[in-house]
């Protein structure tokens, strides 16, 4: 499995939220490029960048920060947040994203999802399935859908999506560890595709436990707060995931 250090951008700064609550943010770096540079220098081989302003407003706001990160560091960056039109998706790729992450639009706009997959290929278009209280959360985690995670995965697989990000929003930012049973079931549900897990990683033991699942569909873990809080290093995390 691979490690994806997370950089969530809100108001121009690198922040972390607690359970997706925009009012419960903590700024970890005033400059997202500085945060990205720190992870790069620590040995990260790829990054996960989310435009929280874009997720909330429905259109990308922080593409210039993405451009600065990709331009200076040259690392593969997967980018999401507010990508709800073909133009926004193109702008993200033009700003240097190696892969884009669709969230709300993937479930509400089948034409957009199909067009993105057809134009860019399933390897470069991921879909985020974010779950709060057992239901899929959209629009910057502010709206709940009727679907649960498994219903959403079935719908998206039918639409030819192969690669996913799964976030347990209730655990996000809490540092309490993942629900291993849930992660195992999600990894099995993606079939022949893949999933990156996000939500609640708090210590190396959490990463080691995910690695021990040996779930074929689970290919990586997104970690934010635990890295910022220096609970472990990038190198230690990658070693735990490789064990």
C-alpha positions in Angstrom: 0.0 0.0 0.0 1.1 3.6 -0.6 1.0 6.6 1.6 -0.7 9.8 0.5 0.0 12.8 2.8 -3.0 15.1 2.7 -3.1 18.8 2.1 -6.5 20.3 2.6 -6.7 23.9 1.5 -9.1 26.4 3.0 -8.8 30.1 2.9 -5.4 29.8 1.3 -3.9 27.7 4.2 -3.2 24.1 4.8 -5.8 23.0 7.4 -7.4 19.9 8.9 -11.0 19.7 9.9 -12.7 17.5 12.5 -15.4 15.2 11.2 -15.8 17.5 8.1 -16.8 20.5 10.2 -15.6 23.7 8.5 -16.0 25.6 11.7 -13.6 23.2 13.5 -10.5 23.8 11.4 -6.9 24.0 12.5 -4.4 25.8 10.4 -1.1 23.8 10.1 0.7 25.9 7.5 -0.2 29.3 6.1 1.2 28.2 2.8 0.1 24.9 1.2 3.3 24.8 -0.9 5.3 24.9 2.4 3.3 21.9 3.7 3.7 20.0 0.4 7.5 20.8 0.4 7.8 19.4 3.9 6.2 16.1 2.9 8.3 15.9 -0.2 11.5 16.5 1.8 10.4 13.8 4.2 10.2 11.3 1.4 6.6 11.3 0.2 6.3 10.1 -3.4 2.8 11.4 -4.0 0.3 13.9 -2.5 -3.4 14.1 -1.9 -4.6 17.7 -2.3 -8.2 18.9 -1.6 -9.7 22.3 -2.3 -12.1 22.6 0.6 -13.2 26.0 -0.6 -14.1 24.4 -3.9 -15.9 21.5 -2.3 -18.1 24.0 -0.4 -18.7 26.4 -3.3 -18.9 23.9 -6.2 -16.1 25.3 -8.3 -12.3 25.2 -7.8 -10.9 28.1 -5.8 -7.3 27.0 -5.1 -5.9 25.9 -8.5 -3.0 28.4 -8.2 -1.8 26.6 -5.0 -2.1 23.3 -7.0 -0.1 24.8 -9.8 2.6 26.0 -7.4 2.9 22.6 -5.7 3.1 20.6 -8.9 5.4 23.2 -10.6 8.0 23.2 -7.8 7.9 19.7 -6.5 7.2 17.6 -9.5 5.4 14.9 -7.4 2.2 13.2 -8.7 -0.7 15.0 -7.1 -4.3 13.8 -7.0 -6.6 16.7 -6.6 -10.3 17.1 -5.7 -12.8 19.7 -4.5 -15.3 21.5 -6.6 -14.7 19.6 -9.8 -18.3 19.7 -11.1 -17.9 20.7 -14.7 -15.7 19.6 -17.7 -14.0 23.0 -17.5 -13.1 22.6 -13.9 -11.7 19.1 -14.5 -9.6 20.5 -17.4 -8.4 23.3 -15.2 -7.2 20.9 -12.6 -5.2 18.9 -15.1 -3.8 22.1 -16.7 -2.6 23.1 -13.2 -0.6 19.9 -13.0 -2.9 17.3 -11.3 -1.9 13.7 -12.3 -5.3 12.5 -11.2 -8.6 14.2 -10.4 -11.1 13.2 -7.7 -14.8 13.6 -8.4 -17.2 13.6 -5.5 -20.6 15.2 -5.6 -20.8 15.4 -9.4 -20.0 11.7 -9.8 -23.3 10.8 -8.1 -25.4 13.6 -9.4 -24.2 14.2 -13.0 -23.7 10.9 -14.9 -22.9 12.7 -18.1 -20.0 14.6 -16.5 -18.7 11.4 -15.0 -19.0 9.5 -18.2 -17.4 12.3 -20.2 -14.4 12.5 -17.8 -13.8 8.8 -17.9 -14.0 8.7 -21.7 -11.7 11.6 -22.2 -9.1 11.0 -19.5 -9.4 7.3 -18.7 -10.4 5.5 -15.5 -6.8 5.6 -14.2 -6.8 9.4 -14.0 -10.3 9.8 -12.7 -11.0 8.7 -9.1 -14.4 9.0 -7.3 -14.6 9.9 -3.6 -17.3 8.1 -1.6 -17.5 10.0 1.7 -19.8 8.5 4.4 -21.2 10.2 7.5 -23.7 8.5 9.8 -23.8 5.5 7.4 -24.9 7.7 4.4 -23.0 9.2 1.5 -22.2 12.9 2.2 -21.8 15.4 -0.7 -21.5 19.1 -1.3 -18.5 19.5 1.0 -19.9 16.9 3.4 -22.9 19.2 4.1 -25.6 17.1 2.4 -26.6 13.5 3.1 -27.8 11.2 0.3 -30.1 8.2 0.6 -27.3 5.9 -0.6 -25.0 4.1 1.7 -21.4 3.4 0.7 -22.1 0.0 -0.9 -25.1 1.4 -2.9 -22.9 4.2 -4.2 -20.1 1.8 -5.1 -22.5 -0.4 -7.1 -23.8 2.6 -8.9 -20.4 3.9 -9.7 -19.0 0.6 -10.8 -21.9 0.3 -13.3 -20.7 3.7 -14.6 -17.3 2.1 -15.3 -15.5 3.8 -12.3 -12.5 1.6 -11.3 -10.7 3.7 -8.6 -12.1 5.1 -5.5 -11.3 7.2 -2.4 -13.3 6.1 0.7 -13.6 8.5 3.7 -15.3 7.8 6.9 -16.1 11.4 7.8 -17.2 10.5 11.4 -13.6 9.3 12.1 -11.9 12.0 10.1 -9.6 14.2 12.2 -10.4 12.2 15.4 -7.2 10.1 15.4 -9.1 7.1 16.8 -8.2 4.7 14.1 -10.2 3.1 11.2 -13.0 0.6 11.4 -11.1 -2.4 10.1 -14.2 -4.4 9.3 -15.7 -1.5 7.4 -12.5 -1.0 5.4 -12.3 -4.7 4.6 -15.9 -4.7 3.3 -15.3 -1.6 1.2 -12.1 -3.0 -0.3 -14.0 -6.2 -1.2 -16.9 -4.2 -2.7 -14.7 -2.4 -5.3 -14.3 -5.8 -7.0 -11.4 -5.6 -9.4 -10.9 -1.9 -8.8 -9.0 -0.1 -6.1 -9.6 2.1 -3.1 -7.7 4.6 -1.0 -8.8 4.8 2.6 -9.1 8.0 4.6 -10.3 8.7 8.1 -9.1 8.6 11.7 -5.5 7.3 11.3 -3.8 8.2 14.5 -0.8 6.0 15.0 1.5 3.5 13.3 -0.5 0.6 14.6 -3.5 1.8 12.5 -1.4 1.6 9.4 0.0 -1.8 10.4 -3.5 -3.1 11.0 -4.6 -1.9 7.5 -1.6 -3.6 6.0 -2.5 -6.9 7.8 -5.9 -6.9 6.1 -4.1 -7.9 2.9 -7.2 -6.7 1.0 -6.4 -6.8 -2.7 -8.5 -3.7 -3.4 -6.9 -1.5 -0.7 -4.0 0.1 -2.4 -3.2 3.2 -0.3 -4.0 5.3 2.8 -4.5 9.1 3.0 -3.1 10.6 6.2 -3.3 14.1 7.3 -3.6 15.1 11.0 -1.4 12.4 12.4 1.5 13.5 10.1 1.0 17.2 11.0 0.9 16.3 14.7 4.1 14.3 14.3 2.7 11.1 15.6 4.9 9.4 13.1 7.1 10.3 10.1 6.5 9.7 6.4 9.2 7.1 6.4 7.8 5.3 9.4 4.3 5.3 7.8 5.6 3.9 4.5 7.5 1.2 6.3 4.4 0.2 8.3 2.3 0.0 5.1 5.0 -2.1 3.4 5.4 -4.6 6.2 
